[in-house]
Amino acid sequence: MAKSIEARDLNIYYGSFRAVEGVNMSIRPAQVTALIGPSGCGKSTFLRSINRMHEVIPGAYVEGSLELDGENLYDAAADPVTVRRQIGMVFQRPNPFPTMSIYDNVIAGYKLNSKKSNKTATDELVERSLRGANLWNEVKDRLDKPGAGLSGGQQQRLCIARAIAVRPDVLLMDEPCSALDPISTLAIEDLINELKTEYTIVIVTHNMQQAARVSDYTGFFNIEGTGKPGKLVEMDETKTIFSQPREKATEDYVSGRFG
């Protein structure tokens, strides 16, 4: 079930370096929120903090509050593995497990979460997940073949199928189309539009047109100089950000004057 995310006064650190400063953001359930901004402004760091993926870097930590439907994701009792099951991630480059079949790729995360099920239930899960990723009809006759043998766009949809197989509440996507051709990009964008009925989706993108096409809300991050922390400048409905932003920096960025 799609859930809301609330960041309050969120600061993200790598050791003594503050990478992101003072983010206050409400991410609505069953909507697509796009994060835009120039390179190095902290948008991907913020995205990774939502499911605690940034913590794989030694010395990374946060200050402030980040909640999923009112539950503190950084509570001392919160298990990062459970958080990452609730909040799935799709990365910039498709990353199917190269030695695994299409079938095994889909259920990899499901099996990691120690779920025991019979063959029939697993078959149904694989089909449901691949249908959810709009990939079933293309691969149903070769589920035993390597996932790495698919095209780039198919591999990315396989990774989405793998992410939704564990039934998360939120899907994070870090530039999911940047390595894909235009036709595959369109397929992923159509899929995002379908998936938002069941999941809260947050996508980082450098593509302004993509943000305008796929998102309901857009947050603009910016950085004032090298060594400075990234900040959320403005967040609003996407149509407002692209037509009547409040901040001049936002207007300059979406109009192509910088970035």
C-alpha positions in Angstrom: 0.0 0.0 0.0 1.4 3.4 -1.0 2.5 5.5 2.0 3.5 9.1 2.7 7.0 10.3 3.5 7.8 13.3 5.7 11.2 14.9 6.0 11.7 17.5 8.7 14.9 19.5 9.1 16.8 16.6 7.5 20.6 17.0 7.3 22.7 14.3 5.7 26.4 13.8 6.5 29.3 11.9 5.2 31.6 12.0 8.1 32.1 15.7 9.0 30.9 16.8 5.5 27.2 18.0 5.4 26.0 16.9 2.0 22.4 18.0 2.3 21.0 20.7 4.6 17.6 21.3 6.2 15.2 19.4 3.9 11.6 19.8 4.7 9.4 17.8 2.3 6.1 16.0 2.2 5.9 13.2 -0.3 2.3 12.2 -1.0 1.1 8.6 -1.3 0.3 7.1 -4.7 1.8 10.1 -6.5 5.0 10.5 -8.5 7.5 13.1 -7.0 10.4 14.1 -9.2 13.6 15.5 -7.7 15.6 17.8 -10.1 18.6 20.0 -9.9 22.2 20.3 -11.1 24.8 17.6 -10.4 26.1 17.5 -6.9 23.1 19.2 -5.3 22.2 16.3 -3.1 19.1 15.0 -4.8 20.4 11.4 -5.1 21.8 11.6 -1.6 18.4 12.6 -0.3 16.8 9.8 -2.3 19.1 7.2 -0.9 18.5 8.4 2.6 14.8 7.5 2.3 15.6 3.8 2.4 18.9 4.2 4.3 21.0 3.1 1.2 23.5 6.0 1.8 24.5 4.2 5.0 26.5 1.7 3.0 29.1 4.4 2.9 31.1 4.4 6.1 30.5 7.4 8.3 27.2 8.4 6.7 24.4 9.5 9.1 21.5 11.9 9.3 20.1 14.5 11.7 16.5 15.5 11.8 13.4 13.4 11.0 12.4 11.1 8.2 9.1 9.3 8.6 7.1 6.7 6.6 3.4 7.1 7.5 4.4 8.6 10.8 7.0 5.9 11.7 10.6 7.1 12.1 12.8 5.4 9.6 15.9 6.2 11.7 14.5 5.1 15.0 17.0 3.0 17.0 14.7 0.0 16.8 14.2 0.4 13.0 15.9 -2.4 11.0 17.6 -1.0 7.8 16.8 -4.3 6.0 13.1 -4.0 6.8 13.2 -0.3 5.7 14.7 -1.4 2.4 12.0 -4.0 1.9 9.3 -1.4 2.5 11.1 1.1 0.2 12.5 -0.4 -3.0 15.2 1.1 -5.2 15.7 1.0 -8.9 19.2 2.3 -9.9 20.5 4.3 -12.8 21.9 1.4 -14.8 19.9 -1.9 -15.0 21.6 -4.3 -12.7 20.0 -7.8 -13.1 22.1 -10.5 -11.4 24.1 -11.8 -14.4 24.3 -15.5 -13.4 20.6 -15.7 -12.6 17.7 -16.5 -14.8 14.9 -14.1 -15.4 12.8 -16.1 -13.0 15.4 -16.1 -10.3 16.1 -12.4 -10.7 12.5 -11.6 -10.0 12.4 -13.6 -6.8 15.9 -12.8 -5.5 14.8 -10.1 -3.1 11.8 -12.1 -2.0 14.0 -15.1 -1.1 16.5 -12.8 0.7 13.7 -11.8 3.0 13.4 -15.4 4.1 10.0 -16.0 2.6 9.2 -19.7 2.2 6.6 -20.6 -0.5 5.8 -23.5 -2.7 6.4 -23.6 -6.5 2.9 -22.6 -7.4 3.0 -19.5 -5.2 6.4 -18.5 -6.5 5.3 -19.0 -10.1 2.3 -16.7 -9.4 4.6 -14.1 -7.8 6.9 -14.1 -10.8 4.1 -13.7 -13.2 2.4 -11.0 -11.2 5.6 -9.0 -10.8 6.5 -9.3 -14.5 3.0 -8.3 -15.5 3.3 -5.4 -13.1 6.5 -4.3 -14.9 4.9 -4.8 -18.3 7.4 -7.5 -19.2 5.5 -10.8 -18.9 4.5 -11.1 -22.5 8.0 -10.5 -23.7 9.7 -13.1 -21.5 7.1 -15.7 -20.4 8.6 -18.3 -22.8 12.2 -17.8 -21.6 12.0 -17.4 -17.9 15.0 -19.9 -17.5 17.3 -17.7 -19.7 19.8 -15.2 -18.1 18.3 -11.9 -17.2 21.5 -10.3 -18.5 20.5 -11.4 -22.0 17.7 -9.0 -22.2 17.9 -5.6 -23.8 18.7 -2.5 -21.7 15.1 -1.4 -21.4 13.9 -5.0 -20.6 16.6 -5.3 -18.0 15.4 -2.1 -16.3 11.9 -3.4 -16.2 13.2 -6.7 -14.8 14.8 -4.7 -12.0 11.4 -3.0 -11.4 9.8 -6.4 -11.3 12.4 -7.5 -8.8 11.7 -4.4 -6.7 7.9 -4.8 -6.6 8.0 -8.6 -6.0 8.6 -7.9 -2.3 5.5 -5.7 -2.2 7.1 -2.4 -1.1 5.1 0.7 -0.1 7.5 3.1 -1.9 9.6 2.8 -5.1 12.7 5.0 -5.4 14.2 5.5 -8.9 17.6 7.1 -9.4 17.7 8.3 -13.0 16.1 5.0 -14.2 16.2 6.0 -17.9 19.5 7.8 -18.3 21.2 4.7 -19.8 18.2 3.8 -22.1 17.2 4.7 -25.6 14.1 6.9 -26.2 11.7 4.0 -26.9 12.8 2.1 -23.7 12.5 5.4 -21.8 9.0 5.9 -23.0 8.1 2.3 -21.8 9.5 3.0 -18.4 7.7 6.4 -18.2 4.4 4.6 -19.1 5.1 2.0 -16.5 5.8 4.7 -13.8 2.4 6.2 -14.6 0.7 2.8 -14.1 2.6 1.9 -10.9 1.7 5.0 -9.0 -1.8 3.7 -8.4 -0.2 1.1 -6.0 3.1 2.7 -5.0 4.5 6.1 -3.8 7.2 6.8 -6.4 10.1 9.2 -6.0 12.3 9.7 -9.1 15.6 11.6 -9.6 16.0 12.8 -13.1 18.2 15.3 -15.0 15.6 15.3 -17.8 13.3 18.3 -17.4 10.9 16.9 -20.0 10.7 13.6 -18.2 10.0 15.3 -14.8 7.2 17.3 -16.5 5.8 14.2 -18.1 5.8 11.7 -15.3 5.5 13.5 -12.0 2.7 15.1 -10.0 5.0 17.0 -7.7 8.6 18.3 -8.2 11.3 19.3 -5.8 14.2 21.5 -7.0 17.5 21.0 -5.2 20.4 23.4 -5.7 23.9 24.0 -4.4 25.5 27.5 -3.9 29.1 26.4 -4.5 31.7 23.7 -4.2 31.9 22.3 -0.6 28.5 23.7 0.3 25.6 21.5 1.2 22.7 20.9 -1.2 19.4 22.4 -0.3 15.7 21.9 -1.3 14.9 25.3 -2.9 11.3 24.7 -3.7 8.7 22.0 -4.0 5.2 22.2 -5.5 2.9 20.7 -8.0 4.9 19.9 -11.2 2.8 22.2 -13.4 3.5 25.1 -10.9 7.3 24.4 -10.8 7.5 24.5 -14.6 5.2 27.4 -15.2 5.1 29.7 -12.1 7.9 28.8 -9.7 8.3 31.1 -6.6 12.1 31.2 -6.7 14.2 32.7 -9.4 16.8 29.9 -9.1 14.0 27.4 -9.9 12.9 29.4 -12.9 16.5 29.7 -14.2 17.0 26.0 -13.9 13.8 24.8 -15.5 14.2 27.3 -18.3 17.8 26.1 -19.0 19.6 29.3 -18.0 21.9 27.2 -15.8 22.6 23.6 -14.8 
